[in-house]
């Protein structure tokens, strides 16, 4: 079984999924608006949701790239993945399979220090004398 993702990796994976879902919703909305000419509600709603998800994904990608120590090539690939529909899902799966969503040891310690159960973890893992 693979270990759970640290907070940074988990946040990136969730936002990659949200970005892809809102992209799909926007595509459906554009189909309804321009092809069937039935309603503009899908574009109105998913346009706003996708805009927010897109910006959040870009920000989280830059934070993840720094914390998870991605190369500039991987970072650029993650940013470019936000443009084609559903490509963020493909990138997230690719990065997860290669262990890129798991932090180097120093970042894992920082993520654990931010977690609510960090004091319990530190106490339970402290050496006994």
DSSP file (Angstrom, degrees, kcal/mol; ACC not computed):
  #  RESIDUE AA STRUCTURE BP1 BP2  ACC     N-H-->O    O-->H-N    N-H-->O    O-->H-N    TCO  KAPPA ALPHA  PHI   PSI    X-CA   Y-CA   Z-CA
    1    1 A X              0   0    0      0, 0.0     2,-0.2     0, 0.0     0, 0.0   0.000 360.0 360.0 360.0 139.1    0.0    0.0    0.0
    2    2 A X        -     0   0    0      1,-0.1     3,-0.1     3,-0.0     2,-0.0  -0.538 360.0-106.4 -80.9 147.0    1.3    3.5   -0.8
    3    3 A X        -     0   0    0     -2,-0.2    -1,-0.1     1,-0.1     3,-0.1  -0.344  44.4 -92.7 -68.3 153.4    1.7    6.0    2.0
    4    4 A X        -     0   0    0      1,-0.1     2,-0.1    98,-0.0    -1,-0.1  -0.286  46.2-101.7 -65.0 152.1   -0.8    8.8    2.2
    5    5 A X        -     0   0    0      1,-0.1    97,-0.1    -3,-0.1    -1,-0.1  -0.447  34.9-114.5 -72.0 145.3    0.1   12.0    0.4
    6    6 A X     >  -     0   0    0     95,-0.5     4,-2.7    -2,-0.1     5,-0.2  -0.264  40.8 -91.5 -69.3 170.1    1.4   14.9    2.5
    7    7 A X  H  > S+     0   0    0      1,-0.2     4,-2.6     2,-0.2     5,-0.2   0.868 125.8  50.7 -53.9 -44.0   -0.8   18.0    2.7
    8    8 A X  H  > S+     0   0    0      2,-0.2     4,-2.2     1,-0.2    -1,-0.2   0.934 113.3  44.5 -63.3 -46.6    0.8   19.7   -0.3
    9    9 A X  H  > S+     0   0    0     92,-0.3     4,-2.4     2,-0.2    -2,-0.2   0.887 114.1  50.2 -64.5 -39.9    0.4   16.7   -2.6
   10   10 A X  H  X S+     0   0    0     -4,-2.7     4,-2.5     2,-0.2    -2,-0.2   0.917 110.6  49.0 -64.6 -44.6   -3.1   16.1   -1.4
   11   11 A X  H  X S+     0   0    0     -4,-2.6     4,-2.5    -5,-0.2     5,-0.2   0.910 111.5  49.6 -62.3 -42.9   -4.1   19.8   -2.1
   12   12 A X  H  X S+     0   0    0     -4,-2.2     4,-2.3    -5,-0.2    -1,-0.2   0.934 111.4  48.8 -61.4 -45.8   -2.5   19.6   -5.5
   13   13 A X  H  X S+     0   0    0     -4,-2.4     4,-1.7     1,-0.2    -2,-0.2   0.900 112.0  48.7 -62.8 -41.7   -4.4   16.4   -6.4
   14   14 A X  H  X S+     0   0    0     -4,-2.5     4,-2.5     1,-0.2    -1,-0.2   0.932 113.4  46.2 -64.9 -45.7   -7.7   17.8   -5.2
   15   15 A X  H  X S+     0   0    0     -4,-2.5     4,-2.6     1,-0.2    -2,-0.2   0.846 108.5  55.8 -68.8 -32.0   -7.3   21.0   -7.2
   16   16 A X  H  X S+     0   0    0     -4,-2.3     4,-1.7    -5,-0.2    -1,-0.2   0.900 111.2  45.6 -63.0 -39.2   -6.3   19.2  -10.3
   17   17 A X  H  X S+     0   0    0     -4,-1.7     4,-2.5     2,-0.2    -2,-0.2   0.921 112.9  48.7 -69.2 -45.1   -9.5   17.2  -10.0
   18   18 A X  H  X S+     0   0    0     -4,-2.5     4,-2.6     1,-0.2     5,-0.2   0.909 110.1  52.2 -61.5 -42.4  -11.6   20.3   -9.4
   19   19 A X  H  X S+     0   0    0     -4,-2.6     4,-1.8     1,-0.2    -1,-0.2   0.909 111.4  46.9 -61.2 -41.9  -10.0   22.1  -12.3
   20   20 A X  H  X S+     0   0    0     -4,-1.7     4,-2.4     2,-0.2    -2,-0.2   0.903 111.8  50.1 -67.6 -41.7  -10.8   19.2  -14.6
   21   21 A X  H  X S+     0   0    0     -4,-2.5     4,-2.4     1,-0.2    -2,-0.2   0.924 112.1  46.8 -64.0 -44.2  -14.4   18.9  -13.4
   22   22 A X  H  X S+     0   0    0     -4,-2.6     4,-2.3     2,-0.2    28,-0.3   0.851 110.2  54.3 -68.1 -32.0  -15.1   22.6  -13.9
   23   23 A X  H  X S+     0   0    0     -4,-1.8     4,-2.3    -5,-0.2    -2,-0.2   0.939 109.4  47.7 -62.4 -46.8  -13.5   22.4  -17.4
   24   24 A X  H  X S+     0   0    0     -4,-2.4     4,-2.2     1,-0.2    -2,-0.2   0.908 111.2  51.1 -61.4 -42.6  -15.8   19.6  -18.3
   25   25 A X  H  X S+     0   0    0     -4,-2.4     4,-2.5     1,-0.2    -1,-0.2   0.895 109.3  50.5 -61.5 -40.1  -18.8   21.5  -17.0
   26   26 A X  H  X S+     0   0    0     -4,-2.3     4,-2.6    20,-0.2    -2,-0.2   0.894 108.5  52.3 -65.2 -39.5  -17.7   24.6  -19.0
   27   27 A X  H  X S+     0   0    0     -4,-2.3     4,-2.1     2,-0.2    -2,-0.2   0.911 110.9  47.1 -62.4 -41.9  -17.5   22.4  -22.1
   28   28 A X  H  X S+     0   0    0     -4,-2.2     4,-2.6     2,-0.2    -2,-0.2   0.922 111.7  51.6 -63.9 -43.4  -21.0   21.1  -21.6
   29   29 A X  H  X S+     0   0    0     -4,-2.5     4,-2.1    13,-0.3    14,-0.5   0.898 109.7  48.9 -60.5 -40.9  -22.2   24.6  -21.0
   30   30 A X  H  X>S+     0   0    0     -4,-2.6     4,-2.9     2,-0.2     5,-0.5   0.870 109.4  52.9 -67.5 -35.6  -20.6   25.8  -24.2
   31   31 A X  I  X>S+     0   0    0     -4,-2.1     4,-2.1     1,-0.2     5,-1.9   0.944 111.5  45.8 -61.5 -47.2  -22.2   22.9  -26.1
   32   32 A X  I  <5S+     0   0    0     -4,-2.6     6,-2.2     3,-0.2     7,-0.7   0.865 118.4  43.1 -64.4 -35.8  -25.7   23.9  -24.7
   33   33 A X  I  <5S+     0   0    0     -4,-2.1    -2,-0.2     4,-0.2    -1,-0.2   0.934 127.8  23.4 -76.1 -46.7  -25.1   27.6  -25.5
   34   34 A X  I  <5S+     0   0    0     -4,-2.9    -3,-0.2    -5,-0.2    -2,-0.2   0.778 129.9  33.4 -97.7 -28.2  -23.6   27.3  -29.0
   35   35 A X  I  <<S+     0   0    0     -4,-2.1    -3,-0.2    -5,-0.5    -4,-0.1   0.911 133.1  22.4 -94.4 -56.3  -24.7   24.0  -30.4
   36   36 A X  S   <S-     0   0    0     -5,-1.9    -4,-0.2     3,-0.1    -3,-0.2   0.704  87.7-148.3 -84.4 -18.1  -28.2   23.4  -29.0
   37   37 A X        +     0   0    0     -6,-0.5    -4,-0.2    -5,-0.3    -5,-0.1   0.872  58.1 123.8  52.0  43.1  -28.8   27.1  -28.3
   38   38 A X        -     0   0    0     -6,-2.2     2,-0.3     1,-0.3    -5,-0.2   0.830  69.4  -4.2 -99.7 -39.4  -30.9   26.2  -25.3
   39   39 A X        -     0   0    0     -7,-0.7    -1,-0.3   -10,-0.2     4,-0.2  -0.997  34.9-155.2-155.9 154.2  -29.4   28.0  -22.4
   40   40 A X  S  > S+     0   0    0     -2,-0.3     4,-2.4     2,-0.1     5,-0.2   0.352  75.4  97.9-106.6   1.3  -26.4   30.1  -21.3
   41   41 A X  H  > S+     0   0    0      1,-0.2     4,-2.9     2,-0.2     5,-0.3   0.859  78.7  54.4 -61.5 -38.3  -26.7   29.0  -17.6
   42   42 A X  H  > S+     0   0    0    -13,-0.2     4,-2.5     2,-0.2     5,-0.4   0.909 111.6  43.8 -64.2 -41.9  -23.9   26.4  -18.0
   43   43 A X  H  > S+     0   0    0    -14,-0.5     4,-1.7     3,-0.2     5,-0.3   0.901 114.0  51.7 -68.9 -39.9  -21.4   28.9  -19.3
   44   44 A X  H  X S+     0   0    0     -4,-2.4     4,-1.1     2,-0.2    -2,-0.2   0.948 119.8  34.0 -60.7 -49.2  -22.5   31.5  -16.7
   45   45 A X  H  X S+     0   0    0     -4,-2.9     4,-2.3     2,-0.2     3,-0.2   0.969 124.3  39.3 -73.3 -55.2  -22.0   29.1  -13.8
   46   46 A X  H  X S+     0   0    0     -4,-2.5     4,-2.8    -5,-0.3     5,-0.3   0.752 108.6  63.2 -74.1 -22.3  -19.1   26.9  -15.0
   47   47 A X  H  X S+     0   0    0     -4,-1.7     4,-1.9    -5,-0.4    -1,-0.2   0.935 110.0  40.0 -61.6 -45.1  -17.2   29.9  -16.5
   48   48 A X  H  X S+     0   0    0     -4,-1.1     4,-2.1    -5,-0.3    -2,-0.2   0.931 117.7  47.7 -68.5 -46.8  -17.0   31.5  -13.0
   49   49 A X  H  X S+     0   0    0     -4,-2.3     4,-2.6     1,-0.2    -2,-0.2   0.919 114.1  46.7 -62.4 -43.2  -16.2   28.2  -11.3
   50   50 A X  H  X S+     0   0    0     -4,-2.8     4,-3.0   -28,-0.3     5,-0.2   0.883 108.5  55.5 -69.0 -36.3  -13.6   27.2  -13.8
   51   51 A X  H  X S+     0   0    0     -4,-1.9     4,-2.1    -5,-0.3    -1,-0.2   0.934 112.2  42.9 -58.8 -45.6  -12.0   30.6  -13.7
   52   52 A X  H  X S+     0   0    0     -4,-2.1     4,-2.5     2,-0.2    -2,-0.2   0.917 115.8  48.4 -66.7 -43.1  -11.6   30.4   -9.9
   53   53 A X  H  X S+     0   0    0     -4,-2.6     4,-2.7    -5,-0.2    -2,-0.2   0.887 110.1  52.9 -64.6 -38.5  -10.4   26.7  -10.1
   54   54 A X  H  X S+     0   0    0     -4,-3.0     4,-2.3     2,-0.2    -1,-0.2   0.940 111.8  43.9 -62.2 -49.2   -7.9   27.6  -12.9
   55   55 A X  H  X S+     0   0    0     -4,-2.1     4,-2.3    -5,-0.2    -2,-0.2   0.920 114.6  49.8 -64.2 -43.1   -6.3   30.4  -10.9
   56   56 A X  H  X S+     0   0    0     -4,-2.5     4,-2.9     1,-0.2     5,-0.2   0.905 109.7  52.0 -62.0 -41.2   -6.2   28.3   -7.7
   57   57 A X  H  X S+     0   0    0     -4,-2.7     4,-2.5     1,-0.2    -1,-0.2   0.918 109.1  49.9 -61.4 -43.6   -4.6   25.4   -9.6
   58   58 A X  H  X S+     0   0    0     -4,-2.3     4,-2.0     2,-0.2    -1,-0.2   0.925 113.5  45.6 -61.5 -44.2   -1.9   27.7  -11.0
   59   59 A X  H  X S+     0   0    0     -4,-2.3     4,-2.2     1,-0.2    -2,-0.2   0.942 114.8  46.5 -64.9 -47.6   -1.1   29.0   -7.5
   60   60 A X  H  X S+     0   0    0     -4,-2.9     4,-3.1     1,-0.2     5,-0.2   0.857 109.4  56.2 -65.2 -34.0   -1.1   25.6   -5.9
   61   61 A X  H  X S+     0   0    0     -4,-2.5     4,-2.7    -5,-0.2    -1,-0.2   0.926 108.6  46.4 -62.3 -44.1    1.0   24.2   -8.7
   62   62 A X  H  X S+     0   0    0     -4,-2.0     4,-1.6     2,-0.2    -2,-0.2   0.893 114.8  46.9 -66.7 -38.7    3.7   26.9   -8.0
   63   63 A X  H  X S+     0   0    0     -4,-2.2     4,-2.8     2,-0.2     5,-0.3   0.932 114.1  47.6 -66.3 -45.5    3.5   26.2   -4.3
   64   64 A X  H  X S+     0   0    0     -4,-3.1     4,-3.3     1,-0.2     6,-0.2   0.904 108.2  55.6 -62.5 -41.5    3.7   22.5   -4.8
   65   65 A X  H  <>S+     0   0    0     -4,-2.7     5,-2.0    -5,-0.2     4,-0.3   0.891 113.2  41.8 -59.2 -39.1    6.6   22.9   -7.3
   66   66 A X  H ><5S+     0   0    0     -4,-1.6     3,-0.5     3,-0.2    -2,-0.2   0.950 120.2  40.6 -73.0 -49.4    8.6   24.7   -4.6
   67   67 A X  H 3<5S+     0   0    0     -4,-2.8    37,-0.4     1,-0.2    -2,-0.2   0.862 121.1  41.9 -69.7 -35.7    7.7   22.5   -1.6
   68   68 A X  T 3<5S-     0   0    0     -4,-3.3    -1,-0.2    -5,-0.3    -2,-0.2   0.412 108.3-125.3 -93.4   2.6    8.0   19.2   -3.5
   69   69 A X  T < 5 -     0   0    0     -3,-0.5    -3,-0.2    -4,-0.3     2,-0.1   0.909  40.1-179.3  57.0  51.0   11.1   20.4   -5.3
   70   70 A X      < -     0   0    0     -5,-2.0    -1,-0.2    -6,-0.2     2,-0.0  -0.482  29.7-110.5 -75.3 151.1    9.9   19.8   -8.8
   71   71 A X     >  -     0   0    0     -2,-0.1     4,-2.4     1,-0.1     5,-0.2  -0.310  30.8-106.7 -70.7 165.1   12.3   20.5  -11.7
   72   72 A X  H  > S+     0   0    0      1,-0.2     4,-2.5     2,-0.2     5,-0.2   0.849 121.5  55.9 -64.6 -32.2   11.5   23.5  -13.9
   73   73 A X  H  > S+     0   0    0      2,-0.2     4,-2.2     1,-0.2    -1,-0.2   0.930 109.5  44.2 -64.0 -46.1   10.5   21.0  -16.6
   74   74 A X  H  > S+     0   0    0      2,-0.2     4,-2.4     1,-0.2    -2,-0.2   0.897 113.6  51.7 -66.3 -41.0    7.9   19.2  -14.4
   75   75 A X  H  X S+     0   0    0     -4,-2.4     4,-2.3     2,-0.2    -2,-0.2   0.932 110.6  47.5 -61.3 -46.5    6.6   22.6  -13.1
   76   76 A X  H  X S+     0   0    0     -4,-2.5     4,-2.8     1,-0.2     5,-0.2   0.902 110.9  51.9 -62.1 -41.2    6.1   23.9  -16.7
   77   77 A X  H  X S+     0   0    0     -4,-2.2     4,-1.8     1,-0.2    -1,-0.2   0.905 109.3  49.9 -61.7 -41.9    4.4   20.6  -17.6
   78   78 A X  H  < S+     0   0    0     -4,-2.4     4,-0.4     2,-0.2    -1,-0.2   0.894 112.9  46.9 -64.0 -40.0    2.0   21.0  -14.6
   79   79 A X  H >< S+     0   0    0     -4,-2.3     3,-1.3     1,-0.2    -2,-0.2   0.913 111.9  49.2 -68.7 -42.4    1.2   24.6  -15.6
   80   80 A X  H >X S+     0   0    0     -4,-2.8     3,-2.0     1,-0.3     4,-0.7   0.815  99.1  69.1 -66.0 -29.9    0.7   23.7  -19.3
   81   81 A X  T 3< S+     0   0    0     -4,-1.8     7,-0.4     1,-0.3     6,-0.3   0.685  86.7  68.7 -63.1 -16.6   -1.6   20.8  -18.2
   82   82 A X  T <4 S+     0   0    0     -3,-1.3    -1,-0.3    -4,-0.4    -2,-0.2   0.629  93.2  60.0 -76.6 -11.3   -4.1   23.4  -17.0
   83   83 A X  T <4 S+     0   0    0     -3,-2.0    -2,-0.2    -4,-0.2    -1,-0.1   0.964  91.6  61.0 -87.2 -56.1   -4.8   24.5  -20.6
   84   84 A X  S >< S-     0   0    0     -4,-0.7     3,-1.6     1,-0.1     4,-0.4  -0.476 101.5 -93.2 -71.7 144.4   -6.2   21.4  -22.4
   85   85 A X  T 3  S-     0   0    0      1,-0.2    -1,-0.1    -2,-0.1   -65,-0.1  -0.313 103.9  -1.4 -57.4 133.7   -9.4   20.0  -21.0
   86   86 A X  T >> S+     0   0    0    -67,-0.1     4,-1.1    -4,-0.1     3,-0.7   0.439  92.6 120.7  68.5   4.1   -8.8   17.2  -18.4
   87   87 A X  H <>  +     0   0    0     -3,-1.6     4,-2.6    -6,-0.3     5,-0.2   0.758  64.0  66.9 -69.9 -23.4   -5.1   17.3  -18.7
   88   88 A X  H 3> S+     0   0    0     -7,-0.4     4,-2.6    -4,-0.4    -1,-0.2   0.863  99.0  52.7 -64.8 -32.8   -4.6   18.1  -15.1
   89   89 A X  H <> S+     0   0    0     -3,-0.7     4,-2.3     2,-0.2     5,-0.2   0.929 109.6  47.7 -65.8 -44.1   -6.0   14.7  -14.2
   90   90 A X  H  X S+     0   0    0     -4,-1.1     4,-2.3     1,-0.2    -2,-0.2   0.917 113.9  47.1 -62.9 -42.9   -3.4   13.0  -16.5
   91   91 A X  H  X S+     0   0    0     -4,-2.6     4,-3.1     2,-0.2     5,-0.3   0.928 110.7  51.9 -64.8 -43.6   -0.6   15.1  -15.0
   92   92 A X  H  X S+     0   0    0     -4,-2.6     4,-2.4     1,-0.2    -2,-0.2   0.910 112.0  45.8 -60.9 -42.8   -1.7   14.4  -11.5
   93   93 A X  H  X S+     0   0    0     -4,-2.3     4,-2.5     2,-0.2    -1,-0.2   0.909 113.6  49.7 -65.6 -41.8   -1.8   10.6  -12.1
   94   94 A X  H  X S+     0   0    0     -4,-2.3     4,-1.4    -5,-0.2    -2,-0.2   0.932 113.7  45.3 -61.1 -47.1    1.6   10.8  -13.8
   95   95 A X  H  <>S+     0   0    0     -4,-3.1     5,-2.6     1,-0.2     6,-0.6   0.884 112.6  51.4 -66.2 -38.7    3.1   12.7  -11.0
   96   96 A X  H ><5S+     0   0    0     -4,-2.4     3,-1.5    -5,-0.3    -2,-0.2   0.928 107.9  51.7 -64.4 -45.2    1.6   10.4   -8.3
   97   97 A X  H 3<5S+     0   0    0     -4,-2.5    -1,-0.2     1,-0.3    -2,-0.2   0.822 111.6  47.9 -61.7 -30.8    2.9    7.3  -10.1
   98   98 A X  T 3<5S-     0   0    0     -4,-1.4    -1,-0.3    -5,-0.2    -2,-0.2   0.380 115.9-114.1 -92.0   4.2    6.4    8.8  -10.1
   99   99 A X  T X 5S+     0   0    0     -3,-1.5     3,-1.1    -4,-0.2    -3,-0.2   0.647  75.9 131.9  76.6  15.1    6.2    9.8   -6.4
  100  100 A X  T 3 < +     0   0    0     -5,-2.6    -4,-0.2     1,-0.2    -5,-0.1   0.611  65.2  60.9 -77.7 -10.5    6.3   13.5   -7.2
  101  101 A X  T 3  S+     0   0    0     -6,-0.6   -95,-0.5    -5,-0.1     2,-0.5   0.460  89.0  86.0 -93.1  -1.4    3.4   14.3   -4.9
  102  102 A X  S <  S-     0   0    0     -3,-1.1     2,-0.1   -97,-0.1   -97,-0.1  -0.855  82.0-125.5 -98.0 134.6    5.4   13.0   -2.0
  103  103 A X        -     0   0    0     -2,-0.5   -35,-0.1     1,-0.1    -2,-0.1  -0.373  21.3-102.3 -79.3 152.2    7.6   15.5   -0.4
  104  104 A X    >>  -     0   0    0    -37,-0.4     4,-2.0     1,-0.1     3,-0.8  -0.319  52.4 -92.8 -59.8 160.2   11.4   15.3    0.3
  105  105 A X  H 3> S+     0   0    0      1,-0.3     4,-1.9     2,-0.2     5,-0.1   0.806 124.6  53.2 -54.5 -38.2   12.0   14.5    3.9
  106  106 A X  H 3> S+     0   0    0      1,-0.2     4,-1.6     2,-0.2    -1,-0.3   0.891 111.2  46.7 -66.0 -38.2   12.4   18.1    5.1
  107  107 A X  H <> S+     0   0    0     -3,-0.8     4,-2.6     2,-0.2    -2,-0.2   0.856 107.7  56.4 -72.9 -34.6    9.0   19.1    3.6
  108  108 A X  H  X S+     0   0    0     -4,-2.0     4,-2.4     1,-0.2    -1,-0.2   0.918 107.1  49.9 -61.0 -42.5    7.3   16.1    5.0
  109  109 A X  H  X S+     0   0    0     -4,-1.9     4,-2.0    -5,-0.2    -1,-0.2   0.897 110.6  49.5 -63.1 -40.0    8.4   17.2    8.5
  110  110 A X  H  X S+     0   0    0     -4,-1.6     4,-1.2     2,-0.2    -2,-0.2   0.904 110.9  49.4 -66.2 -41.3    7.1   20.7    7.8
  111  111 A X  H  X S+     0   0    0     -4,-2.6     4,-0.7     1,-0.2     3,-0.3   0.901 111.6  49.4 -63.2 -40.8    3.8   19.4    6.7
  112  112 A X  H >< S+     0   0    0     -4,-2.4     3,-0.8     1,-0.2    -1,-0.2   0.874 105.6  56.7 -67.1 -36.0    3.5   17.2    9.8
  113  113 A X  H 3< S+     0   0    0     -4,-2.0    -1,-0.2     1,-0.2    -2,-0.2   0.800 107.4  49.9 -65.4 -27.3    4.4   20.1   12.0
  114  114 A X  H 3< S+     0   0    0     -4,-1.2    -1,-0.2    -3,-0.3    -2,-0.2   0.637  91.5  98.8 -83.2 -15.1    1.4   22.0   10.5
  115  115 A X  S X< S-     0   0    0     -3,-0.8     3,-1.6    -4,-0.7     4,-0.2  -0.399  81.2-122.2 -77.4 152.5   -1.0   19.1   11.1
  116  116 A X  T 3  S+     0   0    0      1,-0.3     3,-0.4     2,-0.1     4,-0.2   0.770 110.5  50.1 -65.2 -26.1   -3.3   19.1   14.1
  117  117 A X  T 3> S+     0   0    0      1,-0.2     4,-2.2     2,-0.1    -1,-0.3   0.189  77.0 108.7 -97.3  18.7   -2.0   15.8   15.5
  118  118 A X  H <> S+     0   0    0     -3,-1.6     4,-2.7     1,-0.2     5,-0.2   0.866  75.2  53.4 -65.3 -36.0    1.6   16.8   15.2
  119  119 A X  H  > S+     0   0    0     -3,-0.4     4,-2.5    -4,-0.2    -1,-0.2   0.922 110.2  47.8 -64.9 -42.0    2.1   17.1   19.0
  120  120 A X  H  > S+     0   0    0     -4,-0.2     4,-2.7     1,-0.2    -2,-0.2   0.902 112.4  49.7 -63.7 -40.2    0.8   13.6   19.5
  121  121 A X  H  X S+     0   0    0     -4,-2.2     4,-1.7     2,-0.2    -2,-0.2   0.914 112.0  47.5 -64.5 -43.2    3.0   12.3   16.7
  122  122 A X  H  X S+     0   0    0     -4,-2.7     4,-0.5     2,-0.2    -2,-0.2   0.903 114.4  46.4 -66.1 -40.7    6.1   14.0   18.2
  123  123 A X  H >< S+     0   0    0     -4,-2.5     3,-0.9     1,-0.2    -2,-0.2   0.931 114.2  47.0 -67.6 -45.1    5.3   12.7   21.7
  124  124 A X  H 3< S+     0   0    0     -4,-2.7    -1,-0.2     1,-0.2    -2,-0.2   0.777 116.0  45.1 -70.5 -24.3    4.6    9.1   20.6
  125  125 A X  H 3< S+     0   0    0     -4,-1.7    -1,-0.2    -5,-0.2    -2,-0.2   0.436  86.2 114.9 -97.6   1.2    7.8    9.0   18.4
  126  126 A X  S << S-     0   0    0     -3,-0.9     2,-0.1    -4,-0.5    -3,-0.0  -0.469  74.6-109.1 -71.3 139.6   10.0   10.6   21.0
  127  127 A X        -     0   0    0     -2,-0.2     2,-0.3     1,-0.1    -1,-0.1  -0.410  29.5-126.9 -68.7 143.7   12.7    8.2   22.3
  128  128 A X              0   0    0      1,-0.1    -1,-0.1    -2,-0.1    -3,-0.0  -0.685 360.0 360.0 -90.7 145.7   12.3    7.0   25.8
  129  129 A X              0   0    0     -2,-0.3    -1,-0.1     0, 0.0    -2,-0.0   0.397 360.0 360.0-118.5 360.0   15.2    7.4   28.2
